[in-house]
């Protein structure tokens, strides 16, 4: 039988205790191996560009044309719940959720842009794109709900803002206009965007959204007696004048024929009339089904829509001498 002799047991105990203590000091806050983390991202211009690319999916797609079925300018195979008066307000709204998803993503990019002080000159453009999409998301929320929670930063599960009440629409719209002003100051002009980047947000697009936001909130304030309508209306006028004076946009004339309006929707996506469009690309497998829908009567224009068009003299058909009647 072998004997094991332990000498200086106190030293052995001390070593074991040291091993336990040292083992407990190892950090458990490790960089994830299966996802991109903030610790390893936001280092280059390319990182910010890739992050901004995700926001372009929020540009309304052609399937938003189904909203026209809620009015009298389009028809389907039959009535929908809105036109028949049988609509029921749902408990949830995907549009609401998607807007705040966009707001969180854009705020994340903006916060990391502010931290990346060494490359801000290279990445300001993408922070401008983020502010553009954040402003657009909030404009849609105010249009649908009026007062909404104003979230200006990335939240976590313990953030008090998760339980915050709705903010007044005036506060939200002021935030929208401030975001757009920042975007306009930092985005490139349309003519500075290369052919390979056609479709990215420009100063013109941000100005156009500011026109829309100013008209929307200005007319709301005027006819509902809230706030100063002139501040918003004048902002819309100024932004529109900046678009005009830029000289970058003009009506699409195609080959100078009367077919220019029709051709605009067929091959005019590269024309100077387009300020911003959702890009469809066969190579990227991004397609549109709108022609098929119209062909099959899924979302067809009505006579009411046709009657809303003015004649070439700019007058409605009810008064224009150019209107030839309904014979054809």
Residue frames relative to the residue before (quaternion, step in Angstrom):
aa qw qx qy qz dx dy dz
X 1.0000 0.0000 0.0000 0.0000 0.00 0.00 0.00
X 0.3046 -0.7671 0.5393 0.1669 3.57 -0.82 1.11
X 0.2607 -0.7561 0.5819 0.1476 3.49 -1.15 0.73
X 0.2298 -0.7465 0.6098 0.1345 3.56 -1.07 0.83
X 0.1452 -0.8064 0.5711 0.0486 3.54 -0.58 1.16
X 0.1600 -0.7900 0.5883 0.0651 3.57 -0.68 1.13
X 0.0970 -0.7944 0.5990 0.0268 3.53 -0.68 1.13
X 0.8431 0.1111 -0.1116 0.5142 3.54 -1.13 0.71
X 0.0186 -0.8496 0.5265 -0.0246 3.56 0.66 1.15
X 0.5867 0.5868 -0.3775 0.4110 3.61 1.07 -0.56
X 0.6417 0.5210 -0.3261 0.4587 3.59 1.02 -0.78
X 0.6417 0.5257 -0.3232 0.4554 3.58 1.00 -0.84
X 0.6442 0.5170 -0.3196 0.4643 3.59 0.94 -0.84
X 0.6480 0.5268 -0.3172 0.4495 3.57 0.96 -0.86
X 0.6447 0.5197 -0.3171 0.4622 3.56 1.02 -0.84
X 0.6557 0.5134 -0.3103 0.4584 3.58 0.94 -0.88
X 0.6469 0.5121 -0.3202 0.4656 3.60 0.96 -0.84
X 0.6410 0.5286 -0.3213 0.4544 3.58 1.00 -0.84
X 0.6432 0.5273 -0.3203 0.4536 3.56 0.99 -0.82
X 0.6557 0.5080 -0.3120 0.4633 3.58 0.98 -0.84
X 0.6683 0.5054 -0.3009 0.4554 3.58 0.92 -0.95
X 0.6757 0.4895 -0.2962 0.4648 3.58 0.89 -0.92
X 0.6351 0.5401 -0.3279 0.4444 3.56 1.06 -0.73
X 0.6743 0.5037 -0.2951 0.4523 3.59 1.09 -0.61
X 0.6267 0.5635 -0.3466 0.4118 3.59 1.19 -0.31
X 0.4879 0.6651 -0.4388 0.3564 3.60 1.19 -0.13
X 0.4356 -0.7205 0.4756 0.2549 3.57 -0.79 1.01
X 0.2935 -0.7469 0.5723 0.1684 3.52 -1.12 0.75
X 0.5498 0.5977 -0.3928 0.4314 3.58 1.33 -0.02
X 0.0904 0.8420 -0.5169 0.1251 3.54 0.40 1.30
X 0.5515 -0.5844 0.4749 0.3589 3.55 -1.24 0.47
X 0.4563 -0.6992 0.4647 0.2949 3.62 -0.72 0.97
X 0.3978 -0.7421 0.5004 0.2016 3.54 -1.06 0.81
X 0.7416 0.4244 -0.2207 0.4703 3.58 1.20 -0.44
X 0.7568 0.2584 -0.1807 0.5725 3.62 1.25 -0.02
X 0.5203 -0.6017 0.4983 0.3449 3.55 -1.31 0.34
X 0.1746 -0.7988 0.5710 0.0733 3.57 -0.81 0.99
X 0.6469 -0.5137 0.3891 0.4077 3.55 -1.26 0.34
X 0.6094 0.5806 -0.3523 0.4092 3.57 1.09 -0.65
X 0.7677 0.3369 -0.1824 0.5136 3.58 1.07 -0.67
X 0.6672 0.4691 -0.2869 0.5024 3.58 1.30 -0.20
X 0.7388 0.4211 -0.3014 0.4313 3.58 -1.34 -0.14
X 0.4433 0.7045 -0.4420 0.3342 3.56 1.04 0.78
X 0.8006 0.2042 -0.0729 0.5586 3.58 1.13 -0.66
X 0.6763 -0.4613 0.3822 0.4286 3.52 -1.35 0.20
X 0.6292 0.5534 -0.3291 0.4353 3.56 1.01 -0.82
X 0.6170 0.5507 -0.3508 0.4394 3.60 1.02 -0.72
X 0.6859 0.4749 -0.2825 0.4734 3.57 0.91 -0.91
X 0.6232 0.5359 -0.3396 0.4573 3.58 1.05 -0.72
X 0.6631 0.5026 -0.3041 0.4638 3.57 0.91 -0.90
X 0.6468 0.5115 -0.3209 0.4659 3.58 1.00 -0.77
X 0.6662 0.5016 -0.3019 0.4621 3.58 0.98 -0.83
X 0.5692 0.6168 -0.3839 0.3850 3.59 1.09 -0.63
X 0.6212 0.5808 -0.3432 0.3987 3.58 1.05 -0.74
X 0.6348 0.5661 -0.3387 0.4023 3.61 1.08 -0.61
X 0.5803 0.6214 -0.3766 0.3679 3.58 1.14 -0.54
X 0.5527 0.6032 -0.3975 0.4156 3.58 1.20 -0.31
X 0.6328 0.5464 -0.3366 0.4332 3.60 1.20 -0.38
X 0.4634 0.6384 -0.4748 0.3903 3.61 1.23 -0.02
X 0.5384 -0.6606 0.3989 0.3385 3.62 -0.69 1.01
X 0.3124 -0.7514 0.5575 0.1646 3.53 -0.94 0.94
X 0.7102 -0.4648 0.3071 0.4304 3.57 -1.28 0.18
X 0.6023 0.5787 -0.3843 0.3932 3.61 1.08 -0.48
X 0.5168 0.6178 -0.4262 0.4117 3.57 1.28 -0.11
X 0.4795 0.6650 -0.4374 0.3694 3.58 1.26 -0.12
X 0.5535 0.6121 -0.3979 0.4008 3.58 1.18 -0.36
X 0.5133 0.6212 -0.4270 0.4102 3.59 1.23 -0.30
X 0.5806 0.6011 -0.3691 0.4067 3.60 1.14 -0.62
X 0.5777 0.5961 -0.3775 0.4105 3.59 1.17 -0.46
X 0.5971 0.5709 -0.3625 0.4315 3.58 1.22 -0.35
X 0.7016 0.3691 -0.2466 0.5575 3.58 1.29 -0.23
X 0.6054 -0.5749 0.4091 0.3684 3.58 -1.26 -0.25
X 0.5194 0.6515 -0.4161 0.3641 3.60 1.16 0.44
X 0.7751 0.1837 -0.1334 0.5896 3.61 1.26 -0.08
X 0.1499 -0.7879 0.5927 0.0737 3.53 -1.18 0.56
X 0.2875 -0.7242 0.6042 0.1667 3.51 -1.28 0.58
X 0.7527 -0.3196 0.2592 0.5140 3.59 -1.13 -0.48
X 0.7953 -0.0320 0.0415 0.6040 3.56 1.19 -0.50
X 0.7224 -0.4033 0.3098 0.4685 3.54 -1.28 -0.21
X 0.2643 -0.7077 0.6143 0.2280 3.53 -1.23 0.41
X 0.7267 -0.4644 0.2703 0.4280 3.58 -1.24 0.19
X 0.6303 0.5259 -0.3441 0.4557 3.59 1.15 -0.51
X 0.7175 0.4458 -0.2678 0.4635 3.59 0.77 -1.01
X 0.6825 0.4677 -0.2944 0.4784 3.59 1.15 -0.51
X 0.4813 -0.6876 0.4253 0.3385 3.57 1.25 -0.20
X 0.5854 0.5991 -0.3626 0.4084 3.58 1.23 0.28
X 0.3622 0.7605 -0.4776 0.2497 3.56 1.23 0.28
X 0.1756 -0.7699 0.6079 0.0830 3.56 -1.05 0.81
X 0.4582 -0.6861 0.4889 0.2834 3.57 -0.80 0.99
X 0.3478 -0.7660 0.4978 0.2108 3.63 -0.62 1.06
X 0.5811 -0.5751 0.4451 0.3653 3.56 -1.28 0.29
X 0.7906 0.1620 -0.0721 0.5861 3.58 1.12 -0.63
X 0.1716 -0.7703 0.6066 0.0955 3.54 -1.25 0.48
X 0.4050 -0.7366 0.4912 0.2282 3.54 -0.58 1.16
X 0.6090 0.5669 -0.3494 0.4309 3.57 1.09 -0.67
X 0.6270 0.5313 -0.3160 0.4741 3.55 1.08 -0.79
X 0.6806 0.4877 -0.2859 0.4660 3.56 0.85 -0.98
X 0.6690 0.5098 -0.3047 0.4470 3.57 0.90 -0.92
X 0.6142 0.5550 -0.3498 0.4387 3.59 1.05 -0.73
X 0.7078 0.4392 -0.2732 0.4812 3.57 0.90 -0.87
X 0.5510 0.5607 -0.3999 0.4713 3.58 1.20 -0.33
X 0.6514 0.4980 -0.3007 0.4871 3.57 1.00 -0.86
X 0.6483 0.5264 -0.3185 0.4486 3.58 0.95 -0.88
X 0.6521 0.4994 -0.3223 0.4706 3.59 0.96 -0.79
X 0.6774 0.5017 -0.3017 0.4455 3.59 0.88 -0.91
X 0.6751 0.4836 -0.2972 0.4712 3.58 0.93 -0.87
X 0.6414 0.5179 -0.3283 0.4612 3.59 0.99 -0.78
X 0.6167 0.5453 -0.3439 0.4517 3.57 1.07 -0.70
X 0.6574 0.4917 -0.3172 0.4747 3.58 0.92 -0.84
X 0.6563 0.5241 -0.3132 0.4432 3.58 0.91 -0.93
X 0.6583 0.5113 -0.3123 0.4557 3.59 0.92 -0.87
X 0.6910 0.4601 -0.2826 0.4806 3.58 0.95 -0.82
X 0.5713 0.5569 -0.3785 0.4692 3.59 1.16 -0.47
X 0.6718 0.4980 -0.2992 0.4596 3.58 0.92 -0.87
X 0.6607 0.4918 -0.3054 0.4779 3.60 1.16 -0.52
X 0.6918 0.4719 -0.2716 0.4743 3.58 1.08 -0.71
X 0.0411 -0.8681 0.4947 0.0080 3.56 0.68 1.13
X 0.6518 0.5493 -0.3234 0.4109 3.60 1.09 -0.59
X 0.7773 0.2721 -0.1716 0.5407 3.62 1.17 -0.35
X 0.2883 0.7959 -0.4971 0.1902 3.60 1.17 0.42
X 0.6199 0.5491 -0.3556 0.4333 3.59 1.03 -0.66
X 0.6882 0.4686 -0.2701 0.4837 3.58 1.15 -0.61
X 0.7779 0.3773 -0.1623 0.4756 3.58 1.09 -0.67
X 0.4039 0.7303 -0.4742 0.2805 3.62 1.24 -0.04
X 0.5909 0.5907 -0.3594 0.4156 3.56 1.07 -0.72
X 0.7131 0.4486 -0.2612 0.4712 3.58 0.90 -0.93
X 0.5885 0.5255 -0.3655 0.4939 3.57 1.18 -0.47
X 0.6179 0.5331 -0.3337 0.4718 3.58 1.14 -0.65
X 0.6280 0.5176 -0.3293 0.4789 3.57 1.03 -0.75
X 0.6417 0.5264 -0.3217 0.4557 3.57 0.99 -0.86
X 0.6664 0.4872 -0.3063 0.4740 3.60 0.92 -0.83
X 0.5950 0.5564 -0.3579 0.4565 3.59 1.08 -0.67
X 0.7215 0.4368 -0.2592 0.4706 3.58 0.76 -1.00
X 0.6112 0.5271 -0.3610 0.4673 3.60 1.08 -0.57
X 0.6433 0.5117 -0.3182 0.4724 3.58 0.99 -0.82
X 0.6494 0.5186 -0.3170 0.4570 3.59 0.95 -0.85
X 0.6414 0.5250 -0.3231 0.4566 3.58 1.00 -0.82
X 0.6879 0.4697 -0.2882 0.4723 3.58 0.90 -0.87
X 0.6048 0.5471 -0.3603 0.4528 3.59 1.06 -0.67
X 0.6573 0.5020 -0.3044 0.4725 3.58 1.00 -0.79
X 0.6458 0.5193 -0.3217 0.4581 3.58 1.01 -0.77
X 0.6615 0.4918 -0.3097 0.4740 3.58 0.92 -0.87
X 0.6384 0.5332 -0.3267 0.4488 3.58 1.02 -0.78
X 0.7410 0.4173 -0.2281 0.4740 3.57 1.03 -0.71
X 0.8323 0.2246 -0.0679 0.5023 3.56 1.01 -0.79
X 0.4485 -0.6681 0.4854 0.3419 3.62 1.14 -0.32
X 0.8115 -0.0218 0.0625 0.5805 3.59 -0.49 -1.16
X 0.0681 0.7825 -0.6147 0.0723 3.59 -0.91 0.96
X 0.6153 -0.5301 0.4077 0.4174 3.62 -1.17 0.37
X 0.2395 -0.7619 0.5877 0.1295 3.56 -0.88 0.97
X 0.0252 -0.7990 0.5985 -0.0527 3.55 -0.36 1.30
X 0.0973 -0.8435 0.5283 0.0051 3.56 -0.55 1.16
X 0.7535 0.2775 -0.1824 0.5674 3.59 1.25 0.13
X 0.5966 -0.5426 0.4401 0.3948 3.55 -1.31 0.18
X 0.2353 -0.7960 0.5466 0.1105 3.57 -0.73 1.07
X 0.2138 -0.7245 0.6264 0.1924 3.54 -1.32 0.29
X 0.7484 -0.4356 0.2530 0.4314 3.58 -1.25 0.07
X 0.7117 0.4365 -0.2613 0.4845 3.59 1.21 -0.33
X 0.4269 0.7309 -0.4510 0.2829 3.61 1.25 -0.01
X 0.4897 -0.6752 0.4726 0.2846 3.56 -0.92 0.95
X 0.5896 0.6127 -0.3621 0.3818 3.58 1.12 -0.64
X 0.5357 0.6315 -0.4068 0.3856 3.58 1.18 -0.38
X 0.7488 0.3323 -0.1907 0.5408 3.58 1.18 -0.54
X 0.3975 0.7436 -0.4605 0.2774 3.58 1.26 0.20
X 0.4987 -0.6423 0.4813 0.3272 3.61 -1.10 0.60
X 0.6624 -0.4792 0.3809 0.4319 3.55 -1.29 0.11
X 0.3745 -0.7068 0.5554 0.2276 3.56 -1.12 0.73
X 0.5860 -0.5705 0.4242 0.3888 3.62 -1.08 0.57
X 0.5733 -0.6177 0.4072 0.3520 3.58 -0.97 0.80
X 0.5942 0.5738 -0.3709 0.4244 3.61 1.08 -0.63
X 0.6534 0.5013 -0.3029 0.4796 3.58 1.05 -0.78
X 0.6543 0.5067 -0.3129 0.4660 3.57 0.97 -0.82
X 0.6939 0.4765 -0.2887 0.4561 3.58 0.87 -0.90
X 0.5908 0.5386 -0.3709 0.4725 3.59 1.10 -0.55
X 0.6308 0.5223 -0.3153 0.4795 3.57 1.08 -0.76
X 0.6199 0.5448 -0.3302 0.4581 3.59 1.02 -0.82
X 0.6916 0.4761 -0.2892 0.4598 3.58 0.81 -0.98
X 0.6405 0.5191 -0.3303 0.4596 3.60 1.03 -0.74
X 0.6297 0.5229 -0.3314 0.4692 3.59 1.00 -0.78
X 0.6770 0.4933 -0.2965 0.4588 3.58 0.92 -0.87
X 0.6205 0.5304 -0.3480 0.4610 3.59 1.01 -0.72
X 0.6475 0.5004 -0.3201 0.4773 3.60 0.99 -0.82
X 0.6497 0.5235 -0.3182 0.4501 3.56 0.94 -0.87
X 0.6485 0.5254 -0.3198 0.4484 3.58 0.90 -0.93
X 0.6737 0.5113 -0.2966 0.4436 3.58 0.97 -0.84
X 0.7950 0.3464 -0.1519 0.4742 3.60 1.06 -0.63
X 0.5920 0.5599 -0.3755 0.4416 3.60 1.24 -0.10
X 0.5070 -0.6429 0.4682 0.3323 3.62 -1.14 0.46
X 0.5514 -0.5557 0.4929 0.3796 3.54 -1.27 0.36
X 0.6628 -0.5214 0.3551 0.4033 3.56 -1.18 0.48
X 0.7010 0.4795 -0.2858 0.4438 3.60 0.89 -0.87
X 0.6362 0.5110 -0.3375 0.4694 3.59 1.27 -0.11
X 0.5692 0.5746 -0.3808 0.4482 3.58 1.30 -0.04
X 0.4218 -0.7352 0.4733 0.2398 3.58 -0.67 1.08
X 0.6684 -0.5119 0.3634 0.3990 3.55 -1.27 0.39
X 0.6589 0.5108 -0.3150 0.4535 3.58 1.05 -0.69
X 0.7236 0.3955 -0.2343 0.5149 3.59 1.26 -0.30
X 0.2793 0.7793 -0.5146 0.2233 3.58 1.22 0.32
X 0.7142 0.3992 -0.3173 0.4794 3.53 -0.83 1.03
X 0.5650 0.5801 -0.3979 0.4312 3.60 1.24 -0.23
X 0.6305 -0.5662 0.3853 0.3652 3.54 -1.22 0.53
X 0.1367 -0.7866 0.6007 0.0410 3.55 -0.97 0.96
X 0.6899 -0.4116 0.3645 0.4710 3.55 -1.32 -0.03
X 0.6367 0.5510 -0.3293 0.4272 3.57 0.98 -0.85
X 0.6510 0.5085 -0.3188 0.4647 3.58 0.98 -0.82
X 0.6630 0.4949 -0.3087 0.4692 3.59 0.95 -0.85
X 0.6373 0.5098 -0.3278 0.4759 3.59 1.03 -0.72
X 0.6446 0.5223 -0.3259 0.4533 3.58 0.97 -0.81
X 0.6521 0.4912 -0.3182 0.4819 3.59 1.01 -0.76
X 0.6198 0.5291 -0.3424 0.4675 3.58 1.09 -0.66
X 0.5996 0.5396 -0.3533 0.4739 3.59 1.08 -0.68
X 0.6716 0.5003 -0.2951 0.4600 3.56 0.87 -0.98
X 0.6761 0.4925 -0.2940 0.4625 3.58 0.91 -0.94
X 0.6667 0.5124 -0.3029 0.4486 3.58 0.96 -0.86
X 0.6553 0.4965 -0.3063 0.4798 3.57 0.97 -0.83
X 0.6515 0.5324 -0.3161 0.4385 3.56 0.95 -0.91
X 0.7567 0.3859 -0.2269 0.4764 3.58 0.66 -1.07
X 0.6164 0.5594 -0.3472 0.4320 3.58 1.10 -0.66
X 0.6944 0.4481 -0.2793 0.4888 3.58 0.89 -0.88
X 0.5956 0.5458 -0.3684 0.4601 3.61 1.10 -0.60
X 0.6782 0.4892 -0.2926 0.4637 3.56 0.88 -0.97
X 0.6516 0.5345 -0.3201 0.4328 3.58 0.99 -0.80
X 0.7896 0.3429 -0.1708 0.4793 3.57 0.80 -0.98
X 0.7124 0.3814 -0.2694 0.5238 3.59 1.27 -0.03
X 0.4612 -0.7304 0.4166 0.2833 3.56 1.29 0.16
X 0.5462 0.5942 -0.4153 0.4196 3.59 1.02 0.76
X 0.8529 0.1183 -0.0870 0.5011 3.56 -0.87 0.92
X 0.5982 -0.5522 0.4508 0.3661 3.52 -1.37 -0.27
X 0.2840 -0.7945 0.5060 0.1791 3.61 -0.22 1.18
X 0.6298 0.5781 -0.3463 0.3862 3.58 0.98 -0.78
X 0.5961 0.5701 -0.3735 0.4244 3.60 1.04 -0.67
X 0.7087 0.4377 -0.2605 0.4881 3.57 0.92 -0.90
X 0.6635 0.5056 -0.3178 0.4508 3.59 0.92 -0.83
X 0.6541 0.4957 -0.3155 0.4762 3.58 1.00 -0.75
X 0.6144 0.5318 -0.3475 0.4680 3.58 1.09 -0.67
X 0.6408 0.5158 -0.3186 0.4710 3.58 1.04 -0.77
X 0.6452 0.5196 -0.3187 0.4607 3.57 0.96 -0.85
X 0.6673 0.5083 -0.3042 0.4516 3.58 0.87 -0.94
X 0.6622 0.4987 -0.3102 0.4653 3.59 0.94 -0.88
X 0.6450 0.5142 -0.3225 0.4642 3.60 1.02 -0.79
X 0.6499 0.5099 -0.3187 0.4648 3.58 0.99 -0.80
X 0.6264 0.5274 -0.3374 0.4644 3.59 1.09 -0.66
X 0.6217 0.5225 -0.3414 0.4732 3.58 1.06 -0.70
X 0.6717 0.5011 -0.2971 0.4577 3.57 0.89 -0.94
X 0.7143 0.4678 -0.2669 0.4468 3.58 0.81 -1.01
X 0.5531 0.6143 -0.4029 0.3929 3.61 1.17 -0.37
X 0.3002 -0.7956 0.4771 0.2218 3.57 1.18 -0.54
X 0.5115 0.6860 -0.3942 0.3353 3.58 1.24 0.21
X 0.7650 0.3196 -0.1659 0.5340 3.57 1.20 -0.38
X 0.0903 0.7702 -0.6269 0.0753 3.53 -1.16 0.75
X 0.6347 -0.5372 0.3870 0.3984 3.55 -1.23 0.41
X 0.4715 -0.6765 0.5010 0.2628 3.53 -1.05 0.86
X 0.1161 -0.8234 0.5545 0.0316 3.57 -0.75 1.05
X 0.3393 -0.7535 0.4971 0.2646 3.61 1.27 -0.05
X 0.7721 -0.2864 0.2270 0.5200 3.57 -0.70 -1.04
X 0.6652 -0.5330 0.2980 0.4297 3.56 1.17 0.51
X 0.5607 0.6063 -0.3914 0.4060 3.58 1.23 0.13
X 0.6477 -0.5087 0.3943 0.4078 3.54 -1.32 0.05
X 0.5633 0.6100 -0.3748 0.4124 3.57 1.30 -0.02
X 0.4098 0.7545 -0.4538 0.2385 3.59 1.27 -0.09
X 0.6425 0.5250 -0.3426 0.4406 3.60 0.96 -0.76
X 0.6593 0.4951 -0.3031 0.4778 3.57 0.98 -0.86
X 0.6960 0.4908 -0.2813 0.4422 3.56 0.89 -0.96
X 0.5189 0.6364 -0.4157 0.3912 3.58 1.18 -0.44
X 0.7287 0.4223 -0.2304 0.4875 3.58 1.02 -0.82
X 0.6680 0.4863 -0.2976 0.4783 3.57 1.29 -0.12
X 0.8333 -0.0258 0.0561 0.5494 3.56 0.81 -0.96
X 0.5142 0.6853 -0.3918 0.3355 3.57 1.19 0.40
X 0.3500 0.7783 -0.4746 0.2158 3.58 1.23 0.24
X 0.6936 0.4347 -0.2767 0.5034 3.58 1.18 -0.45
X 0.4712 0.7065 -0.4326 0.3029 3.60 1.23 0.03
X 0.5877 -0.5970 0.4257 0.3420 3.54 -1.29 0.38
X 0.5242 0.6005 -0.4382 0.4156 3.61 1.23 0.15
X 0.6362 0.5399 -0.3242 0.4457 3.58 1.16 -0.53
X 0.2073 -0.7697 0.5948 0.1041 3.57 -0.73 1.09
X 0.7720 -0.1301 0.0958 0.6147 3.57 1.01 -0.82
X 0.0590 0.7964 -0.5995 0.0531 3.57 -0.92 0.86
X 0.4793 -0.6071 0.5374 0.3360 3.52 -1.26 0.42
X 0.3264 -0.7936 0.4872 0.1621 3.55 -0.60 1.13
X 0.1320 -0.7592 0.6333 0.0713 3.54 -1.02 0.89
X 0.0027 -0.8216 0.5627 -0.0911 3.53 -0.73 1.12
X 0.4249 -0.7213 0.4899 0.2432 3.56 -0.65 1.12
X 0.6478 0.5323 -0.3219 0.4397 3.58 1.00 -0.80
X 0.7143 0.4094 -0.2389 0.5149 3.56 1.15 -0.63
X 0.4263 -0.7264 0.4372 0.3153 3.55 1.34 0.09
X 0.4537 0.6315 -0.4781 0.4083 3.57 1.02 0.90
X 0.0106 0.8457 -0.5276 0.0794 3.57 -0.29 1.27
X 0.3133 -0.7118 0.5930 0.2085 3.52 -1.37 0.20
X 0.2344 -0.7879 0.5581 0.1129 3.57 -1.03 0.84
X 0.3653 0.7861 -0.4603 0.1916 3.58 1.25 0.02
X 0.6434 0.5158 -0.3472 0.4466 3.61 0.98 -0.71
X 0.6380 0.5166 -0.3298 0.4662 3.59 1.00 -0.75
X 0.6388 0.5320 -0.3326 0.4453 3.58 0.97 -0.85
X 0.6733 0.4903 -0.2964 0.4673 3.56 0.93 -0.92
X 0.6322 0.5475 -0.3214 0.4443 3.57 1.01 -0.84
X 0.7547 0.3849 -0.1984 0.4929 3.55 0.99 -0.86
X 0.5310 -0.6665 0.3924 0.3461 3.57 1.26 0.14
X 0.3636 0.7519 -0.4834 0.2623 3.58 1.21 0.35
X 0.7909 -0.0030 0.0400 0.6107 3.57 1.01 -0.80
X 0.1074 0.8516 -0.4966 0.1294 3.55 0.42 1.27
X 0.5171 -0.6329 0.4676 0.3367 3.60 -1.06 0.66
X 0.3392 -0.7369 0.5537 0.1880 3.55 -1.18 0.62
X 0.6686 -0.4636 0.3841 0.4364 3.55 -1.31 0.13
X 0.5904 0.5807 -0.3638 0.4265 3.57 1.07 -0.69
X 0.6560 0.4949 -0.3082 0.4793 3.57 0.99 -0.83
X 0.6471 0.5207 -0.3247 0.4524 3.59 0.91 -0.87
X 0.6759 0.5050 -0.2939 0.4493 3.58 0.96 -0.84
X 0.6084 0.5673 -0.3545 0.4271 3.59 1.19 -0.37
X 0.5647 0.5916 -0.3953 0.4183 3.59 1.20 -0.33
X 0.3567 -0.7215 0.5508 0.2208 3.57 -1.06 0.78
X 0.5497 -0.5842 0.4741 0.3630 3.55 -1.27 0.31
X 0.7043 -0.4870 0.3114 0.4120 3.56 -1.28 0.22
X 0.6267 0.5083 -0.3532 0.4734 3.60 1.24 -0.19
X 0.5821 -0.6211 0.3531 0.3881 3.57 1.30 0.11
X 0.6139 0.5553 -0.3447 0.4427 3.59 1.27 -0.05
X 0.5375 -0.6087 0.4643 0.3536 3.58 -1.13 0.56
X 0.6477 -0.5644 0.3458 0.3773 3.55 -1.16 0.58
X 0.5880 0.6013 -0.3705 0.3943 3.60 1.14 -0.45
X 0.7927 0.2590 -0.1364 0.5347 3.61 1.16 -0.47
X 0.5860 0.6067 -0.3820 0.3775 3.62 1.12 -0.40
X 0.4214 -0.7027 0.5124 0.2569 3.60 -0.93 0.88
X 0.5916 0.5951 -0.3579 0.4097 3.59 1.25 -0.25
X 0.5509 0.6202 -0.4055 0.3841 3.59 1.19 -0.38
X 0.2545 -0.8185 0.5056 0.0982 3.57 -0.68 1.13
X 0.6321 -0.5593 0.3383 0.4161 3.58 1.20 0.25
X 0.6074 -0.5985 0.4126 0.3203 3.52 -1.35 -0.04
X 0.2960 0.7999 -0.4916 0.1759 3.60 1.23 0.23
X 0.7749 0.2965 -0.1720 0.5312 3.60 1.04 -0.75
